[in-house]
């Protein structure tokens, strides 16, 4: 029997769609093609990335890949999860289910060193642990005590952009953060190993310097199944799933250290809760096993969480009283929620409103309010018809909440980090059958942020799809948004192309090596007269840039042809533009080097070209000192609130 066959059988039963399981299998097979052969001998290691989408079933890919690793000869599999009990428990449970023929060692079993080593030496093992410095240190010490250096190892780092990168990188003093150092030591212990990073938010990884040990050497895209609901469903211009509310409502829910916060429930939260009750009751009356979830995620402070829990319990009590008395106000509120859901869900539209109200009367005494944060051991199981979850970071990454219908999200940092905010998108997932019942309540300021992040995600995945090599992984960001946290970025290792700015090589080569390229550009631009411009396809603009030859000896590391071409490609994708402008002038006497953000044009030439699209300015400069004529490019990005970040 093969371990991969067992996990694939399980997934076919769980998913019920063979084509989706085949896609998971294909993704795992792509990883197998790129990892280190565990049986080839010698000393060898690599690291790669499985890039999925939030809540898209990356665990399935993780399981199949791990099983294939065991089949291929990896004796030890180590699965690292975030240091979060709900996520760890979910992962451990799924691993035990997926690998019936492998010994599974959980983090609680590290203490007995002799028993641990006996199991390691007996056969293939899967070790599941959180990214906790103390636990990782114990794990490494156990391996060293057992003299088991000959083992091959597949390390799968789930949510690899969290905790794993060096959070002291910005200090640029050579020191490592605790968890980063532990993972580095763990990788170094195994002479033959593959370190496989898994995440839906790889910004922190792609912005590491080229050649960095935590920057992926290969990337495999994981694609969701057809029932997946994601960014385009929530954040396209036509979406009806998002309901905006005033940012000031967050102040009532997250008052901070106030000794006696107001007990009034904001109208927006009432609407969200009422909407949830209508949708959850509809599902419950159709299927008796349908328990549903509501998520309130507006603060990281535990005092705020407790305050919100009090408000939700007040809501529960007031709801029972109001329904028992048939008060017009509650009926009106529920009618508004019903009408909203009926506009997007045909089943609700054809369902009796009065019948749903009767259902709420019956089930509402069983409302479960759950606090899930660092101070509680509450799980995320949905055991009641109505489950109201309140929490912070514990609910912000990796954890899957079954039958989540309505999310109320309101955290609004001054400069949002794209990867952090995207990981809060617990509303994504395999919810297509319920899409008309889904709602996301959030302030307009955050609605804008999520729309921008969705563009970023689309642009990055499209870039990887078209360019599978790791030469350039640019991150599209809009104004007011950071790609990731600054402390994991090495100073001077990240370049940026900004909206409205101009970029050019500091100098171009003019020796015999450029003759052929110059002739090709001459041919491509022969239809454009001097000192004039023409609209051209983005593909033609990319081709022109690729044919130019900057002088690397003069480089300031700002102009990079690969980075520039890929950034233009992403811009065109995000802005839905297929053309730009090419300005041409010939027989220019420009000889001196230029700063790479200075520009190469004289006078007002740049203003003669429209600024609503990418502009490529091509100057044919004269031969000098017996050399060759050459084309010197300059790119101008249109004005806007965006930039492209990339590692140098």
Steps between C-alpha positions, in 0.01 A plus 500: 500500500609857435439781748402734217230257382350497849482878534361539147223251580417699812489829307272353233256403772525833684492728196271292281647645183762294319622788281588705809690209649686458171598868515636451853692195377645696206615776734674249727663333199638839391667531840643147472666596170684786669597369843812313611505129428522349852676185376769656281765525772738782581424840648226698330213728594249733341201706596181564307155650535146374453304821442129452556207726583357572844273215613546323165596155625878527519486232771396250233806588293714484814367151582543355151848651466601357838364158405692507172809594699458191716449287186811649338722420799492793743535330838404804703224752429476806720191719478529844658185698584437842653528511878123495531319215674189507273714485185734239645210281613338525155827410326584212735151354458520523122847343493390206717207446266706533182792271596354178644818305426753741653597559862382853596692678775333806657672778693390359836712190428838677476573477874569125508825501303556124501149422374532778239828362365372144497209607282724706270738209445221245451367635173345797322358760740304821468576757768242776548603799710429868538759766421587546864864572586508271804335209317725533195808510722385180674436335164849584373662383823311170475633438150855582607482264800391215277788517254255476209671733255455257210126568478356684202240759591210681338413809706162650418459848648129586501436878506871537421492879484393518865771479770744312273674800331767684697322779690840658575590539131438876504778540761747373240739379771510130414282389792204265462165498675439196721264301277691584183819375666330179615366425151844576353658255747234238426564523126876485554474181707380296200761468226227396259190718533231697324349798682153555351330828585121514480300823515239717333698818574858463372586871487748471789673207329526654152644823639798320652823561303581273208679188625370542856438163669136592575420631153341220292722340239188368328129586518201278429156657477218318678165561330164488681206284399190632324305546826757743640383850591781756509608854433326549167167388649521751783695788346402529136307814411184293448512324837196527731665312786666796673311735731683813610462664841642809669849451640387676818292192585827326582557745785191369676618141461870556566511775763839398637569550870182695580379390847130505407449475122155571360269199473329619183533266202582686177227485236745345252572210736127447554451482123784251468360278777145517362628409154685204646191375683287508186764318292586244769133428569434448130781243486390331823138463393615336176753264662490398866879464527581852377662699781630840388753758613530878538838669549571833672863600445564863590785516752810329636433608859358234732310767697316593179421136432338462843299818444371369164410166659292692756326691222422180308356339809287811548388464138401140569297594809329797332422291194314239706295765678418691181397188309287372786312832503486526116638852523470687168860630520659153493264380226590807293870437551475134403286591198777732381754219533265259321446742210876547462572126485201440273664734248793258461354158594206351315428251777459772761284698258264204466500423871235631740633790708257412778626142498860619541398724793337200667821306445704776664261500798557127541878485448617831651515373863783277376716789371863424596733795554864390483808699592809375315822679594825444685328493837246227420501138393175527302495303175348601166257212474148593390287289729192722534265629229640849561870545593630853560881515505692794644878522488821648370819348366397143577223539243714695257701234319463141391203401713199374304156586638238267361183653351615857561225716350551853631822678600517834678851636449628834613866506586656799332873558561647830384699331223349157431733213409364313201601153617357550852167641381459230234553228760201645688276403209338210684190555283682343202465126450290225344164673543369522141172326586439769766635799309168684506493470881851639550560853624804698604445812711792742508580875486545660156865574582564127532284419199746704293792316658355156426431599139863610464627178658287294264663681206841431652423131537370468144802681358751290692341165416469597134868600499602161643275315255668670204854507645572178693865587565592683821686791341233757588206494740370857510226597745236748384394733783265795509557820698451469874572128489820314591582166340624356828657597833823699483692309767552195275642704209874553459579874463571592140389161371159611369450710189184694416349630177246770587203648318575815301876439514762457230770232485793446264836321489790716622682426174470265201762286332631633167744227398471237228286276723198728451505521119247221440262628769522854363409379153201305637372807684555712187271261314232498770490880520545589133134607465531767771643836393752682717365706792161331479316219677273211410269274700641146515410172666639421842666193348684718246610739777636207701684374193663839442622523859640147485709593194672797666840444662571698819861536614507294820825662608312830544189349661342649815285183542180695433457419131461128446361388166337185642344692788384779268343264245322302771376817672357630172338161446340511846388861451328408174328205667378697802394809305355295213711678237642324196694792348738778593687781322841487335681829435794493257783737426818427307853629457528632854838608630441383856826359639515563875359253752172593669352418838255214453207714620619815321369442150680531168274753326569869451251782534129423485508193278346277766189720517424435133406138584165428673544391862199267531700192396851364534742711299822363348740767372762363260798719408744380235834639612798551269804277495791636704873433499478240225210317659149427380175694506258375764147545630459649850160432663301691759171381652234720657220344703163679498394706800306319771516351849714191441855369482691179427734362768764239416819355649831615359 
